[in-house]
């Protein structure tokens, strides 16, 4: 009989902010002869488990890449199913996470989302605003380049109006979707792909990257712990020696 080796991580060195590119739902479904939509549904179920696991480990911020600005290019049926799953997740999150002290926040361009989803985002954010524990940050209709472009445009508009604006990294960062969220310490991508795909380009400059071949629907708390252990075994220099 085979036994899994227990992963020993240092509870005093848990990354404050973990970001995840949840990739591989479609391939997971295809391997099983199922529709891509079934893979997305299974991926949504796994997200619930990883949010709880992150909270229990002491992570303070968990940002997940739910839907990118490029994902609109997918077939309409798949986009519609993704929107339905995300809306369902937002509606049920408070009840499902009520024992885990989770605040829910959404980053991205909300104007491009269905009105019903915009209303639901406002509702769940308002209802969880004062919860302290884990901040679950859902990147929805999000693109890193677009985020930076919007921040720069805001700075230019302020300067053009005659307002005294100093163009600095701090000034730009204050105009990003994540202005009051610390930069990620660790970015995880599942499914074997090794790229950021327009995710947290500014914020992830000095994040540690962890890539795994595990498809998102197969991702477990043990895989999360493995990524954290890898993070803990690295030396972060931030450009220094």
C-alpha positions as CSV (number, residue, x, y, z in Angstrom):
1,X,0.0,0.0,0.0
2,X,1.4,3.4,-1.0
3,X,1.3,6.3,1.5
4,X,1.6,10.0,0.5
5,X,4.6,11.7,1.9
6,X,3.5,14.5,4.2
7,X,4.6,17.9,3.0
8,X,6.2,19.9,5.9
9,X,5.9,23.7,5.4
10,X,7.0,26.4,7.7
11,X,3.8,28.0,9.1
12,X,5.7,31.2,10.0
13,X,6.8,31.7,6.3
14,X,3.5,31.4,4.5
15,X,3.3,33.8,1.5
16,X,1.0,36.7,2.3
17,X,-0.4,36.9,-1.2
18,X,-0.7,33.9,-3.6
19,X,-2.1,34.4,-7.1
20,X,-3.2,31.5,-9.3
21,X,-3.7,31.1,-13.0
22,X,-6.3,28.3,-13.0
23,X,-5.5,26.6,-16.3
24,X,-6.4,23.2,-17.8
25,X,-10.1,22.8,-17.4
26,X,-10.7,22.2,-21.1
27,X,-7.9,19.7,-21.4
28,X,-9.0,17.9,-18.2
29,X,-12.5,17.5,-19.8
30,X,-11.2,16.4,-23.2
31,X,-9.1,13.6,-21.6
32,X,-12.3,12.2,-20.2
33,X,-14.4,12.6,-23.4
34,X,-16.4,15.4,-21.8
35,X,-17.3,18.9,-22.9
36,X,-15.1,21.9,-21.9
37,X,-18.0,23.3,-20.0
38,X,-17.9,20.2,-17.7
39,X,-14.2,21.0,-17.1
40,X,-15.0,24.5,-16.1
41,X,-17.7,23.3,-13.6
42,X,-15.2,20.9,-12.0
43,X,-12.7,23.8,-11.9
44,X,-15.2,25.9,-10.0
45,X,-15.6,23.1,-7.4
46,X,-11.8,22.9,-6.9
47,X,-11.6,26.7,-6.4
48,X,-13.9,26.4,-3.4
49,X,-11.6,23.8,-1.8
50,X,-8.4,25.9,-2.5
51,X,-10.0,29.0,-1.0
52,X,-10.7,27.1,2.2
53,X,-7.3,25.5,2.2
54,X,-5.6,28.9,1.7
55,X,-7.5,30.4,4.6
56,X,-6.6,27.5,6.9
57,X,-2.9,27.9,5.9
58,X,-2.9,31.5,6.9
59,X,-2.7,33.1,3.4
60,X,-4.0,36.7,3.6
61,X,-4.7,37.3,-0.1
62,X,-5.6,34.8,-2.8
63,X,-6.1,36.2,-6.3
64,X,-7.5,33.9,-9.0
65,X,-7.6,34.5,-12.7
66,X,-11.2,33.7,-13.5
67,X,-11.8,35.3,-16.9
68,X,-9.3,37.4,-19.0
69,X,-10.0,40.1,-21.5
70,X,-8.9,37.6,-24.2
71,X,-11.3,34.9,-23.1
72,X,-14.1,36.7,-24.9
73,X,-12.6,35.2,-28.1
74,X,-13.8,31.8,-27.1
75,X,-17.0,30.2,-28.5
76,X,-20.1,32.0,-27.3
77,X,-21.5,28.8,-25.6
78,X,-18.3,28.4,-23.5
79,X,-18.2,32.1,-22.6
80,X,-21.9,32.0,-21.6
81,X,-21.2,28.9,-19.4
82,X,-18.2,30.6,-17.8
83,X,-20.3,33.7,-17.0
84,X,-23.0,31.5,-15.5
85,X,-20.6,29.6,-13.3
86,X,-18.9,32.8,-12.1
87,X,-22.3,34.3,-11.3
88,X,-23.3,31.2,-9.4
89,X,-20.1,31.2,-7.5
90,X,-20.6,34.9,-6.4
91,X,-24.2,34.2,-5.3
92,X,-23.2,31.2,-3.2
93,X,-19.8,32.3,-1.9
94,X,-21.0,34.0,1.3
95,X,-22.9,30.9,2.5
96,X,-20.3,28.4,1.5
97,X,-17.5,30.4,3.1
98,X,-19.3,31.7,6.1
99,X,-17.1,29.6,8.5
100,X,-13.8,30.8,6.9
101,X,-13.8,34.6,7.3
102,X,-13.4,35.4,3.6
103,X,-13.8,38.9,2.1
104,X,-14.6,38.8,-1.7
105,X,-13.3,41.4,-4.1
106,X,-13.3,41.6,-7.9
107,X,-10.7,43.3,-10.1
108,X,-11.0,44.0,-13.8
109,X,-13.1,46.0,-16.2
110,X,-16.6,45.7,-14.8
111,X,-18.2,47.8,-17.5
112,X,-17.8,44.9,-20.0
113,X,-19.7,42.5,-17.8
114,X,-23.4,41.7,-17.9
115,X,-25.5,44.1,-15.7
116,X,-26.7,41.2,-13.6
117,X,-23.1,40.2,-12.8
118,X,-22.1,43.8,-12.0
119,X,-25.0,44.0,-9.5
120,X,-23.9,40.7,-7.9
121,X,-20.3,41.9,-7.6
122,X,-21.5,45.1,-5.8
123,X,-23.7,43.1,-3.5
124,X,-21.1,40.4,-2.4
125,X,-18.4,43.0,-2.0
126,X,-20.6,45.2,0.2
127,X,-21.7,42.3,2.3
128,X,-18.2,41.0,2.9
129,X,-16.3,44.3,3.1
130,X,-15.7,44.2,6.9
131,X,-14.7,40.6,7.1
132,X,-11.1,40.0,8.2
133,X,-9.2,36.8,7.4
134,X,-8.6,36.0,3.7
135,X,-9.2,38.4,0.9
136,X,-10.4,36.4,-2.2
137,X,-9.6,38.6,-5.2
138,X,-11.3,37.4,-8.4
139,X,-9.7,38.7,-11.6
140,X,-12.7,39.0,-13.9
141,X,-12.6,40.5,-17.4
142,X,-9.1,41.3,-16.4
143,X,-6.0,42.1,-18.5
144,X,-2.7,43.3,-17.2
145,X,-1.9,45.5,-20.1
146,X,-5.3,47.1,-20.1
147,X,-5.0,47.7,-16.4
148,X,-1.7,49.6,-16.9
149,X,-3.1,51.5,-19.8
150,X,-6.1,52.7,-17.8
151,X,-3.8,53.8,-14.9
152,X,-1.6,55.7,-17.3
153,X,-4.6,57.3,-19.0
154,X,-5.9,58.4,-15.6
155,X,-2.5,60.0,-14.8
156,X,-2.5,61.8,-18.2
157,X,-6.1,63.0,-17.7
158,X,-5.3,64.4,-14.3
159,X,-2.2,66.2,-15.6
160,X,-4.1,67.6,-18.6
161,X,-6.7,69.1,-16.3
162,X,-4.0,71.1,-14.6
163,X,-3.7,69.0,-11.5
164,X,-0.1,68.6,-10.2
165,X,0.8,65.0,-10.9
166,X,4.2,63.4,-10.4
167,X,4.7,60.4,-12.6
168,X,6.2,57.8,-10.3
169,X,5.8,54.0,-9.7
170,X,3.9,54.8,-6.6
171,X,1.5,57.2,-8.4
172,X,0.8,54.6,-11.1
173,X,0.3,51.7,-8.6
174,X,-2.3,53.8,-6.8
175,X,-4.4,53.8,-9.9
176,X,-4.3,50.1,-10.6
177,X,-7.2,47.8,-9.7
178,X,-5.1,46.4,-6.9
179,X,-4.2,49.8,-5.4
180,X,-4.9,48.6,-1.8
181,X,-3.7,45.0,-2.3
182,X,-0.1,44.0,-1.7
183,X,1.9,42.5,-4.7
184,X,1.8,38.7,-4.9
185,X,4.6,36.8,-3.3
186,X,3.9,33.6,-5.3
187,X,2.2,33.1,-8.6
188,X,1.1,29.5,-9.4
189,X,0.1,28.3,-12.9
190,X,-1.4,24.9,-13.5
191,X,-1.5,22.7,-16.6
192,X,2.2,22.9,-17.7
193,X,2.0,26.3,-19.5
194,X,4.9,28.6,-18.5
195,X,3.7,32.1,-19.1
196,X,1.8,34.8,-17.3
197,X,-0.8,35.4,-20.0
198,X,-1.4,39.1,-19.2
199,X,-1.9,38.4,-15.5
200,X,-0.7,40.9,-12.8
201,X,2.1,42.1,-15.1
202,X,3.0,45.1,-12.9
203,X,2.3,43.5,-9.6
204,X,4.1,40.3,-10.3
205,X,7.5,41.8,-11.2
206,X,9.2,40.2,-8.2
207,X,6.8,37.4,-7.5
208,X,8.2,33.8,-7.3
209,X,6.7,31.7,-10.1
210,X,5.7,28.1,-9.7
211,X,4.6,26.0,-12.7
212,X,3.0,22.6,-12.4
213,X,1.8,20.1,-15.0
214,X,-1.3,19.3,-12.8
215,X,-4.5,20.4,-14.6
216,X,-6.6,22.8,-12.5
217,X,-9.5,20.3,-11.8
218,X,-6.9,17.9,-10.3
219,X,-5.2,20.6,-8.1
220,X,-5.4,19.8,-4.4
221,X,-4.4,21.2,-1.1
222,X,-1.3,19.0,-1.3
223,X,-0.3,20.7,-4.6
224,X,-0.8,24.1,-3.0
225,X,1.5,23.1,-0.1
226,X,4.1,21.9,-2.6
227,X,4.1,25.3,-4.3
228,X,4.4,27.0,-0.9
229,X,7.3,24.7,0.1
230,X,9.1,25.6,-3.2
231,X,8.5,29.3,-2.3
232,X,10.0,28.8,1.2
233,X,13.1,27.2,-0.2
234,X,13.9,30.2,-2.4
235,X,15.9,33.3,-1.5
236,X,14.2,36.5,-2.5
237,X,16.7,39.2,-3.4
238,X,14.5,41.9,-5.1
239,X,17.5,42.8,-7.3
240,X,20.0,42.8,-4.4
241,X,22.8,40.4,-3.6
